[in-house]
Amino acid sequence: MPWYALYTKSRQEKKVADRLLQIGIEAYCPLIIQDRQWSDRKKRVEVPLLPSYVFVNIESQERELVFQVSGVVRFLYWLGQPAIIKDYEIEMIQKRLKDKITSYEIVGIQPGSLYEITSGPFIGQKGIVDKVDKNQITLVLEQLGVKIILHK
């Protein structure tokens, strides 16, 4: 069965993945742990690696079943067809998320240049540098159709 990418309502990724599992659809929402700052405290929270995206492993004729779950907006499309995510790409994300500490070095990178990620869940992926700040870089991963922010 192929994997497909679902676009969800904002901040609904974990709920959508849980509800899909409840109705018997294999779903995967890659999660990472981040430190979040509130006015009175810091806290470690689990957040989606790819905001607003959940992956589902279903047969093409069963695709309509996902719309039974509230929070699902649409499938991600590529060339007029629902985008198929290869098994090895899902496995790569799962494998890389086992790494707890990820660091990136941002040196001499200019917007518009090609950058290859050297560690973490997206290791080996290449993207176009969109923006460079003091401690982070915004990278466009065209294959996945997303922008990611890498922190130093």
Salt bridges, closest charged atoms under 4 A:
ASP35 OD1 - ARG44 NH1 2.82
ASP40 OD1 - ARG41 NH1 2.98
ASP130 OD2 - LYS147 NZ 2.89
ASP133 OD2 - LYS131 NZ 3.94
